[in-house]
Amino acid sequence: MASETLHFENARQAQQLFNNDPRNLQALEEQLEVKATARDGWIKLEGSTEAVERAKQLFQLLESSLKSGSPVRNREFTYALNVVRHEGTSVLKSLFDERIQTSTKKATVTPKTVGQKKYVEAIRHHDVAFAIGPAGTGKTYLAMAMAVQALKEEKVSRIILTRPAVEAGEALGFLPGDLYEKIAPYLRPLHDALHDMLPGEEIQKHMERGTIEVAPLAYMRGRTLNHSFIILTQIDLPPHKHSGLVEAHHALKNVEGVAIIEFTRHDVVRHPLVQRIISAYEEHRGRRNE
């Protein structure tokens, strides 16, 4: 049996690496098959040589992420542990190395799953990237981070955020107010993501200059969109309507310059309950289609 003790700068940092939550250490012991003992400023790992080495590298990578300004909360610990268990520490390192810098005053954005990393790479290397999958997989959020980074690096001259003015199956005409009052609630998620990337006063300046624009999809027809980073999100359709997204998925999958990324429940980065709910629905649909 192998044994290794990892020493950290202080007790607080050691606790931060597993969010001071004993359940995280229990999950570590179960999934990586090691025994973990945490004390003031150190963590002792015991188990097979391979298991101890994987757990050691996990904590070293989490420590590096913490020092770079990225918080290690329960969710981050769980994501990292799952990646190490199923993909290996080299894959986790590649995730942590993929840092999207949106603001000098805010923490960097990093993909949390292998699927998210593929999505970020697809955006970086393709002119058009489709993201298909369940809610909570970071489709809009990561695209927003990439857009802000591109604007900061002057790779684009403006960001255009657009989505249908209504949710699938709703009628805009029955909502109260003028057009902008009607669409404001539906554009709120885009504003929320943007405010998570940039200070409010900076967003306001970009809005006034037109370098960041949020608009309903209906207003995009006929626009000239040179040197722009465009995010089109929430393109659901009511039931029994022909889906252009499904058609594009099949028609464009082999077109050069176009990437199509499909997310699964394993890419959900919200509460673990959301993952379980999505899994339950997938199993239910599978039984219904048998």
N, C-alpha and C positions, 0 to 999 in steps of 0.2 A: 504493500500500500504506500502510495506517495503522499507527501505532506508538504505544504508550502504556506508561509505566512507573509501576507502583503502588508506593508507599512505605508501609512499615508501621512500627510502633513499634520493632521490633527483629527480628533475624534469627530468633529462636526463634518469634515469632508468624508470620512469613512461612512458616516451615517447617511450623508447625502447620496452616496453611490447606490444605496438601496432604499432611498427615501425614508430612512428611519422606520421602516415597516417590516416587522418580523415575517409577515406573509411572503414578502419578496425573497427572503432567504430560504423559506420553506419551499417556494416554487423552484428556486435554484437547486436545492438539494434533490428535489423530486425529478426535475427535468434533465439535469446534468449528472445526476448520481454521484454527488459529492456531499460531504459533511462540511457545513460552514459555521464557524464560531466567530462572532464579532465582539470585539472589546474596544477600549479606548484607543482609537487611532490605528487599529489593525484588524485584519480578517484572516483567520486560519482556514485553509482548505485541505480536506483529506479525502482520498479516494484513489481510483486508478490513475496511473500517470497521465493518460489521455484526458480523463475527466478533469483532473486538477489543472492541467494546462489550459483547457478550454475555459474553465471558470476564471483562471488567472487572467487570461487575455480579455475576457468579458469585462472584468473590473478595470483593467488597464485602459480599455477603450472608453468605458464610461467615465473614468477619471479624466481622460483627455478631452472628452466632450464637455464635461463639467467645467474644466479650466478655460475652454474656448467660449464659455458664456451660455451654453445650452443647458437648460435645467434637466435634471434626472428625476422625473416624477414616476408614480406607479406605472403609468402607461408606457413611458419611455423604457423603464426597466423591463416590462413585460415584452415589448416589441423586440428589444435587444436580445433578451433571453430566447425568444422564439426563433429569431434569425440564427443565433449561435447553435441552437439545438438542431434546426432543420437544414441550415445552409452552411454553417461554419463561421469561424471568426473572421476569415478573410473577406467574406461577403459583408459582415457587419462593418468592418473597417472601410470597405468601399462606400457604404451608406454614410458613415460619419465623415468621410472625405468629401462627400458631395454637399458642399455648403453654398447656399444661395444667399448672398448678401443683399438685403433690401434697404437697410438704413444703418448708418454708423451708430445710432443710438439704440437700436433694437437688436435682439439676438438673431443670429443667422437661422434660416429655415433649412432643415435637412429632411430628406425623405426618410420615412420610418419603416418602409417595407421594400422588398425587392421589386414589387410591382410599381411602387412609387418612383424608385430610382430609374426604372426603364422608361417611365413616363417623362421624367425630367430630361433624360437623354434624348428621348424622341422629340421633345419640344426644341431642344438645343440644336439638333442635327437635321430637322425637317422643316419645310415651309408650312406644312399643315399637319396637325396632330389631332386625332380623334381619341377621346377617352370615354369608354363605355363601362358602366358598372354601377354597383349599388351606392346609395348615399353614404357619406362618411368616409370615402376613400381618398379624399383630398384632391379631387379633380380640379375644382375651381381654385382652391387655396394655393396649390402648387403652381398652377398656371399664373395666378396673380403674382406670386413671388418671382417667377421667371420674368414676367412682364416688367415689374418694378426694377429688377436687376438690369434688364436690357435698356431701360430708360436711363438709369443711373450711369451706365457705361456708354451711353450715347449710340447704342446699336440701333435704336429706333428713335423717332422724334415724337411719338405720342402713343398712348395706350387707349384703346377703345374697348369698353366693357359693355356687352349687350346681351340681352336675353328677351324672350317673348314677354309681352306686357301682362300676360295672364298665366295662371297655372293651367296644366292640361285639363280640359273639360270645363273651364270657367268662361263666363261671358263678360267682357270688359264693359259693355254698354250698360249693364245693370248696376255697376258700381257707382257710388256718389262722387261728385267733384269733377274738375276738369281733367284733361288727359294726364298731366303730371301728378295731380293728386291721386289719380287712379293707379298709376304705375309705380308710385313711390314705394309702397310696401313690398312690391315684387323685386325691386332693385336693391332693397335693404341688405340682403346677403352679400352682394358685391361690395357695397359700401363698408360693411363690417370687415370683410377680408382686407380691403384696402387700408382701413384704419389700423389694422393689426400690423401692417407693413411700414406705414409712414406716419409721422406726426400730423395731427389735424391741420395745423397752419400750413404745412408743406402741401398737403392735399388740396387745400383751398387755393393756394397759389397756382398749382397745376390746373385746377378746374377753371380758374379765371383766364389762364393763358390758353386753355384748350389742349394742353399736353396730356391731360387725362379727361376722358369723356365717358359718361355713363348714359346709355340711351336704349330705348326699346328697339327690338329687332325691326319693327315696322318702319322705323326711320332710317334704316341702313340701305335701303334700295337706292341704287344710283349714286352712292357715295364714292369719292375717290379716296383710296385708303393706302397711299404710298407711305413707305417707311413707318408702318404702324404695327403694333402688337395688338391683335384683336382676340378677345376672349368671348366666345359665344357659349352660354351655359343654360342649363335647364330647358333643353329642347325636347321635352316630352310631348306626346300627342295624346288626345283623348282615345279611349278604346275604339277599335274598329276603323281607325283612320290609317291611311297608308303612311308608313314611316320612311321619310327620306334618309334618316340616319341608318336604318337597317339596310336600305338599298345601297347607301354609300359604303357601308361596312363590307359588302360583298363586291361592289363594283370597283372600289378604289384600293383594295388591299394590296395589289401588286403594282400600283402606280408609283414611280420614282418621285421622291419628295413628299410623299404622304405616309404617315405612320398611324397605325391603329393599335391602341393599347386597351386591353380588356382587364378590368379589375375584378377581383373575386372577394368573397367575405374575408379572406385572409389579409386583405389590404385595408379593411375598415379600421380607422384610427380614432374612433369614438369610444364610448364606454363599452366594455366587453359584452354587456347585455345586448348591444346592437348587433354584434357578431353572432350571438346565439339566436337572436330573432331572425336574422337573414338566413342562417343555416336551417332554422325550422321551416321557413317559407320555401327554401329550395327543396328540402326533403318532401314537403307537402305537395309541391308542384310535380316532383318526380313520381310520387305515388299516384297522383291524379292522372298523369300522362301514361301510366303503365296500361 
